[in-house]
Amino acid sequence: MTRPAVTAGVFAWSPAAGLRPVEDPGTGERLLVADSWLVRDGRVRGLDRHRDRFVRSCAECDGPPEHRLLEFWRAMTAALPRTGEWFPRVELTPHHVRLRLRPAPPLGTTVEVWAVGQPDPRTVPRRKGPDLDTLARLRARAVEAGAQEAVLVGPSGVVLEAATTSLLWWEDDTLCLPPPRLPVLPGVTVALIQDRAARLGIGVAHRERTLAELADREVWLVNALHGIRPVTRWVGGPAGAATAARAPEWRKWLDEEVPEPL
């Protein structure tokens, strides 16, 4: 069967018509669920995990039945380009299941982070989608401050995650992350990293830390687009950033060994 050619744009899906191009609705339609990942020359990290998270999140808000979502997923996967760098996003709105196919933005290898912890503004922190516009505005404020990302904190000042990334750090030889009981998104890239740590016998601990307690530690921001980015500077605060001694080897593994063909 010939794979349908798809270029950048928005494509709505239905069981009868499959994927069809539609006008970009912009911000006019409420986003219930979203999931996105990097496609590089037809290879993706953890696509099955993104599928499972998307299907699970759709079920939480009374989306289409699972077998329909899996039909959409197969059509969407078949339509993705096999060459170039892309950053597709699947979306559920009150009326549509969609594929938003976008060229990937420039990828970063390090990140500078706004050292002023931001109160968590999300309404549904464990589901990606409803709060994307709010988080984009927060990240824009970080950019205005001279950084690239903003860290979300709980009422007690405990670090949760960043606006578009999960947060990991090292304490001696232990890989640390916030406890899952906190309002954090279940990150696909974090799960891949935790699995590797378990295979290598590296200790993983869930710990509550403030921004001040992350000073002079190796801290990573991780997501499906950029992979692992060590924090090289905390902007606007006294905290220092440790040398990213472990990050290069882990980035090499994540970029070269983990991606699988579509």
Backbone hydrogen bonds, N-H to C=O, Kabsch-Sander energy under -0.5 kcal/mol:
donor,donor_aa,acceptor,acceptor_aa,energy
9,G,101,L,-1.8
10,V,22,V,-0.6
11,F,99,L,-2.8
12,A,20,R,-2.0
13,W,97,V,-2.2
14,S,18,G,-1.1
18,G,14,S,-2.6
20,R,12,A,-2.5
22,V,10,V,-2.4
28,G,25,P,-1.9
32,L,30,R,-0.6
32,L,92,L,-2.6
33,V,92,L,-1.6
34,A,128,K,-2.4
35,D,90,V,-1.8
37,W,88,P,-1.3
38,L,224,A,-0.8
39,V,86,W,-2.8
40,R,38,L,-0.5
40,R,43,R,-2.3
41,D,39,V,-0.5
41,D,84,G,-2.9
43,R,40,R,-1.0
44,V,260,E,-2.6
46,G,44,V,-0.6
49,R,46,G,-0.6
50,H,46,G,-1.7
51,R,47,L,-2.5
52,D,48,D,-2.3
53,R,49,R,-2.3
54,F,50,H,-2.5
55,V,51,R,-2.8
56,R,52,D,-2.4
57,S,53,R,-2.5
58,C,54,F,-2.4
59,A,55,V,-1.8
60,E,56,R,-1.3
61,C,57,S,-0.7
61,C,58,C,-0.9
62,D,59,A,-1.3
63,G,58,C,-2.6
68,R,65,P,-0.8
69,L,65,P,-2.0
70,L,66,E,-2.4
71,E,67,H,-1.5
72,F,68,R,-2.5
73,W,69,L,-2.5
74,R,70,L,-2.1
75,A,71,E,-2.2
76,M,72,F,-3.0
77,T,73,W,-2.7
78,A,74,R,-2.2
79,A,75,A,-1.4
80,L,76,M,-0.9
80,L,77,T,-0.8
86,W,39,V,-2.7
87,F,102,R,-3.6
89,R,100,R,-2.4
90,V,35,D,-2.7
91,E,98,R,-2.4
92,L,33,V,-2.4
93,T,96,H,-2.8
97,V,13,W,-0.5
98,R,91,E,-2.7
99,L,11,F,-2.7
100,R,89,R,-3.4
101,L,9,G,-2.8
101,L,99,L,-0.7
102,R,100,R,-0.6
104,A,85,E,-1.9
111,V,230,P,-1.9
113,V,233,R,-2.5
114,W,149,E,-2.9
115,A,235,V,-3.3
117,G,115,A,-0.9
118,Q,151,V,-2.9
120,D,153,V,-1.4
127,R,124,V,-1.6
132,L,129,G,-1.5
135,L,131,D,-2.5
136,A,132,L,-2.1
137,R,133,D,-1.9
138,L,134,T,-1.8
139,R,135,L,-2.5
140,A,136,A,-2.0
141,R,137,R,-1.6
142,A,138,L,-1.6
143,V,139,R,-2.2
144,E,140,A,-2.1
145,A,141,R,-1.4
146,G,143,V,-1.6
147,A,142,A,-2.7
148,Q,112,E,-3.0
149,E,112,E,-1.1
151,V,114,W,-0.7
152,L,161,E,-3.6
153,V,118,Q,-2.5
154,G,158,V,-2.7
157,G,154,G,-2.1
159,V,209,R,-3.3
160,L,152,L,-2.8
161,E,152,L,-0.6
162,A,165,T,-2.4
163,A,150,A,-1.9
166,S,222,V,-2.7
168,L,220,W,-2.5
169,W,176,C,-2.0
170,W,218,E,-2.0
171,E,174,T,-2.5
174,T,171,E,-2.0
175,L,203,G,-2.7
176,C,169,W,-3.7
177,L,205,A,-1.8
182,L,179,P,-1.9
184,V,182,L,-2.1
187,G,185,L,-1.3
191,A,187,G,-1.7
192,L,188,V,-2.0
193,I,189,T,-2.2
194,Q,190,V,-2.7
195,D,191,A,-2.3
196,R,192,L,-1.8
197,A,193,I,-2.4
198,A,194,Q,-2.2
199,R,195,D,-2.0
200,L,196,R,-2.2
201,G,197,A,-0.6
201,G,198,A,-0.8
202,I,197,A,-2.8
205,A,175,L,-2.5
207,R,177,L,-1.7
207,R,205,A,-0.6
209,R,207,R,-0.6
211,L,157,G,-0.5
214,L,210,T,-0.5
214,L,211,L,-1.4
215,A,212,A,-1.1
216,D,240,G,-3.6
217,R,214,L,-1.7
219,V,217,R,-0.8
220,W,168,L,-3.2
221,L,229,R,-2.7
222,V,166,S,-2.2
223,N,227,G,-1.6
227,G,223,N,-1.6
229,R,221,L,-2.4
229,R,227,G,-0.5
231,V,219,V,-3.0
232,T,111,V,-2.2
232,T,230,P,-0.5
233,R,111,V,-0.8
235,V,113,V,-3.2
235,V,233,R,-0.7
237,G,234,W,-0.8
242,A,217,R,-1.4
245,A,243,T,-2.0
250,W,246,R,-1.6
251,R,247,A,-3.1
252,K,248,P,-2.2
253,W,249,E,-2.0
254,L,250,W,-2.5
255,D,251,R,-2.8
256,E,252,K,-2.3
257,E,252,K,-0.5
257,E,253,W,-2.2
258,V,253,W,-1.3
260,E,44,V,-3.0
262,L,42,G,-2.2
